[in-house]
Amino acid sequence: MSIPDLPVGVPATELNQLANTVHSVSLRLLRQVRVVDGTSGLSGPRISLLSVLVFAGPLPIGKLAKIEQISGPAITKLADGLARDGLARRVRSKTDRRVVLVEATKAGRKRLEEGRARRVDAVAAALGQLDRKDQAKVRAAFETLSGLLR
């Protein structure tokens, strides 16, 4: 599959061409890897929230909504679903008892790690089609890019 042309109105600079390629390839890779998420029994939004809870939590609902870029009621619904499944729970903050936090449970951490393992395997299968030299180039590029992301 080829890389789509730049969107209308975006100047055809080298940097924009690179950005277009990274964007397109990233989306395709995520779509390909998302196939293995079906075995987790969780929707994409629930997997995303669980990931935030495991790697950044415990956090209050408002902060989770900001991170996930969705409304408070939507994040509450997702958190409630994770709690019903035993993958998350609400706890009082140790520093401010008025604040309620959402945190991943041991079962939630295990479910996320199992899903991450399947995703890593899927990406490794794709990268395994590259020779070592190209794998090194991809590694270097992504290590550089990771320094730009929050």
TIMIFI-485268 format. One record per residue: y, z, x of N, C-alpha, C in turn; residue in one letter; residue number from 1. Coordinates in steps of 0.1 Angstrom, whole numbers. Atoms other than C-alpha are relative to their C-alpha. Example, Ala and Ser with C-alpha at 12.3 -4.5 7.8 and 13.67 -1.06 7.14 Angstrom:
TIMIFI-485268
- -12;0;9;-45;78;123;12;0;9;A;1;
- -11;0;-9;-11;71;137;11;8;-8;S;2;
//
This chain:
TIMIFI-485268
- -12;0;9;0;0;0;12;0;9;M;1;
- -12;1;-8;34;-9;14;10;10;-4;S;2;
- -11;-9;3;65;12;16;10;-7;-10;I;3;
- -10;7;9;89;4;-13;13;-2;7;P;4;
- -13;2;-5;123;-10;-6;9;12;-3;D;5;
- -9;-11;3;152;14;-4;6;-1;-14;L;6;
- -6;0;13;167;24;-37;13;-7;0;P;7;
- -13;8;1;196;3;-49;12;10;3;V;8;
- -12;-8;-4;229;15;-34;-2;8;13;G;9;
- 2;-8;-13;213;32;-3;1;-10;11;V;10;
- -2;9;-11;226;15;28;-13;-1;9;P;11;
- 12;4;-8;198;-2;49;2;4;15;A;12;
- -1;-4;-14;204;19;80;-14;4;5;T;13;
- 13;-4;-6;175;28;104;-4;14;-5;E;14;
- 3;-14;5;178;65;93;-4;0;-14;L;15;
- 4;1;14;176;56;56;-14;-6;-1;N;16;
- 13;7;0;146;33;63;-11;11;4;Q;17;
- 9;-10;-4;129;62;81;-2;11;-11;L;18;
- 0;-10;11;138;87;53;-8;-6;-12;A;19;
- 7;6;11;124;62;27;-15;0;3;N;20;
- 14;0;-4;91;59;47;-6;14;-1;T;21;
- 5;-14;0;87;97;51;-1;4;-15;V;22;
- 1;-4;14;95;102;14;-12;-6;-7;H;23;
- 11;7;7;70;76;2;-13;4;5;S;24;
- 13;-4;-6;42;86;26;-3;15;-5;V;25;
- 2;-14;4;47;123;17;-5;1;-14;S;26;
- 4;-1;14;45;117;-20;-15;-5;-2;L;27;
- 14;6;1;13;95;-16;-10;10;5;R;28;
- 9;-10;-5;-3;121;6;-2;12;-9;L;29;
- 1;-11;10;5;149;-19;-8;-4;-12;L;30;
- 8;5;11;-9;128;-47;-15;0;3;R;31;
- 14;1;-4;-41;122;-28;-6;14;2;Q;32;
- 5;-13;-3;-45;158;-18;-1;8;-14;V;33;
- -1;-7;13;-36;170;-54;-13;-1;-7;R;34;
- 13;2;6;-70;156;-65;-9;12;1;V;35;
- 9;-12;-3;-88;185;-49;5;12;-7;V;36;
- -5;-12;7;-66;210;-68;-7;2;-13;D;37;
- 7;-1;13;-85;202;-100;-11;10;1;G;38;
- 12;-9;-1;-114;223;-87;5;15;0;T;39;
- -5;-14;0;-91;254;-85;1;6;-14;S;40;
- -2;-5;14;-88;257;-123;15;4;-3;G;41;
- -14;-3;2;-50;261;-118;8;-13;-1;L;42;
- -9;11;0;-22;238;-127;9;-1;13;S;43;
- -9;1;-12;2;225;-100;11;11;0;G;44;
- -10;-11;0;30;249;-111;-6;14;3;P;45;
- 6;-13;-2;6;279;-111;-4;1;15;R;46;
- 3;-1;-15;-7;270;-76;12;2;8;I;47;
- -12;-1;-7;28;266;-64;5;15;0;S;48;
- -4;-13;1;38;300;-77;-9;10;7;L;49;
- 9;-9;-8;7;317;-63;2;-1;15;L;50;
- -3;2;-15;15;302;-29;13;8;4;S;51;
- -12;-8;-3;50;317;-31;-3;15;1;V;52;
- 3;-15;0;36;351;-40;-8;4;12;L;53;
- 9;-4;-12;10;350;-12;9;0;13;V;54;
- -7;2;-12;34;338;15;14;6;1;F;55;
- -14;-5;0;68;352;4;1;13;-8;A;56;
- -1;-11;9;60;379;-22;-3;13;6;G;57;
- -3;-1;14;61;403;-38;15;-2;-3;P;58;
- -14;3;3;93;391;-55;3;2;-15;L;59;
- -4;0;14;113;396;-87;0;-13;-7;P;60;
- 1;13;8;111;370;-115;12;-9;3;I;61;
- -12;9;-3;147;358;-108;-1;-7;13;G;62;
- 1;6;-13;140;352;-72;-11;-11;0;K;63;
- 10;10;1;108;334;-80;5;-13;-8;L;64;
- -6;11;8;126;312;-106;9;-9;9;A;65;
- -9;7;-9;152;303;-79;-9;-8;10;K;66;
- 8;7;-10;125;294;-53;-7;-12;-6;I;67;
- 7;10;7;105;274;-78;9;-10;-7;E;68;
- -10;9;6;136;258;-92;-3;-2;-15;Q;69;
- 2;0;14;127;266;-128;6;12;-7;I;70;
- -6;-10;8;140;288;-156;-7;14;1;S;71;
- 7;-14;0;133;326;-158;-11;0;-10;G;72;
- 11;0;9;113;321;-190;-12;-8;4;P;73;
- 11;8;-5;92;294;-174;-8;7;11;A;74;
- 6;-7;-11;85;315;-143;-8;12;-6;I;75;
- 7;-12;7;76;345;-166;-13;-5;-6;T;76;
- 12;6;6;51;323;-185;-10;-3;11;K;77;
- 10;3;-11;35;312;-152;-5;13;6;L;78;
- 5;-12;-6;34;347;-138;-9;8;-10;A;79;
- 9;-6;10;19;360;-171;-14;-6;0;D;80;
- 13;7;-1;-8;333;-168;-8;5;12;G;81;
- 7;-4;-12;-16;343;-133;-5;15;-1;L;82;
- 4;-14;2;-17;380;-143;-12;0;-9;A;83;
- 12;0;9;-41;372;-172;-13;-4;7;R;84;
- 12;4;-8;-64;355;-147;-3;9;11;D;85;
- 2;-10;-10;-62;385;-124;4;-5;14;G;86;
- -4;5;-13;-45;365;-97;14;5;5;L;87;
- -13;-6;-3;-11;383;-98;1;13;-9;A;88;
- -3;-12;8;3;416;-111;14;4;2;R;89;
- -14;-5;-1;36;432;-118;-1;15;6;R;90;
- 0;-14;-7;45;463;-96;15;4;0;V;91;
- -13;-5;-1;76;485;-94;4;-1;15;R;92;
- -5;0;-14;97;481;-62;0;14;5;S;93;
- 0;-13;-6;93;509;-38;14;5;3;K;94;
- -14;-4;-4;130;509;-29;9;1;-12;T;95;
- -8;-1;12;144;505;-64;-10;-1;-12;D;96;
- 10;-1;11;121;517;-93;4;-8;-12;R;97;
- -4;8;12;142;497;-118;-5;-15;1;R;98;
- 3;14;-3;131;464;-102;-15;-2;-1;V;99;
- 14;4;1;98;448;-112;-3;-12;8;V;100;
- 4;12;-9;81;425;-87;-13;-6;-5;L;101;
- 13;7;3;53;400;-91;-6;-1;14;V;102;
- 7;1;-13;27;401;-63;-14;-6;-3;E;103;
- 14;6;1;-6;382;-57;-10;12;2;A;104;
- 11;-10;-1;-38;402;-61;-9;-5;11;T;105;
- 10;5;-10;-67;400;-36;-7;-12;-5;K;106;
- 7;12;6;-84;375;-60;10;-12;1;A;107;
- -9;11;0;-52;355;-61;1;-6;14;G;108;
- -1;5;-14;-50;353;-23;-13;-8;4;R;109;
- 13;7;-3;-87;343;-21;0;-14;-7;K;110;
- 0;13;8;-82;315;-48;9;-9;8;R;111;
- -10;9;-7;-51;302;-29;-6;-5;13;L;112;
- 5;4;-13;-69;302;5;-12;-10;-2;E;113;
- 10;10;2;-99;283;-10;6;-13;-3;E;114;
- -7;13;3;-75;257;-24;6;-6;12;G;115;
- -6;5;-12;-57;254;8;-10;-6;9;R;116;
- 10;5;-8;-89;249;26;-4;-14;-4;A;117;
- 3;13;5;-98;220;3;11;-10;3;R;118;
- -11;9;-3;-63;205;8;0;-4;15;R;119;
- 0;3;-15;-65;208;46;-12;-9;3;V;120;
- 11;9;-2;-99;192;45;3;-15;-4;D;121;
- -4;13;5;-85;163;25;10;-7;9;A;122;
- -9;6;-9;-56;158;48;-6;-3;14;V;123;
- 8;2;-13;-79;161;79;-8;-13;-2;A;124;
- 8;13;2;-101;133;64;9;-12;1;A;125;
- -9;11;-1;-70;111;61;4;-2;15;A;126;
- -4;1;-14;-58;119;96;-11;-4;10;L;127;
- 12;3;-8;-93;115;110;-2;-15;2;G;128;
- 0;15;-1;-88;77;104;9;-5;11;Q;129;
- -9;4;-11;-62;77;132;-7;3;13;L;130;
- 5;-4;-14;-70;76;169;8;12;5;D;131;
- -7;-12;-5;-60;106;190;14;-2;4;R;132;
- -14;2;-3;-28;90;202;9;0;-12;K;133;
- -8;0;12;-16;84;167;0;14;-6;D;134;
- 0;-14;5;-27;119;157;10;8;7;Q;135;
- -9;-8;-8;-6;133;185;15;-4;-4;A;136;
- -13;4;4;24;113;173;4;6;-14;K;137;
- -2;-7;13;20;126;138;3;15;2;V;138;
- -1;-14;-3;16;161;151;15;3;5;R;139;
- -13;-2;-5;48;158;171;11;-1;-10;A;140;
- -10;2;10;68;144;143;0;11;-11;A;141;
- 0;-11;10;57;171;118;4;13;6;F;142;
- -5;-12;-7;63;199;143;15;-1;0;E;143;
- -14;1;-1;98;186;147;6;1;-14;T;144;
- -5;-1;14;103;182;109;-1;14;-5;L;145;
- 2;-14;5;90;217;102;12;9;5;S;146;
- -11;-8;-4;119;231;122;13;-2;-8;G;147;
- -11;3;9;143;215;97;-1;7;-14;L;148;
- 3;-5;14;127;230;66;1;15;-1;L;149;
- -1;-14;2;133;264;51;-12;5;-7;R;150;
//
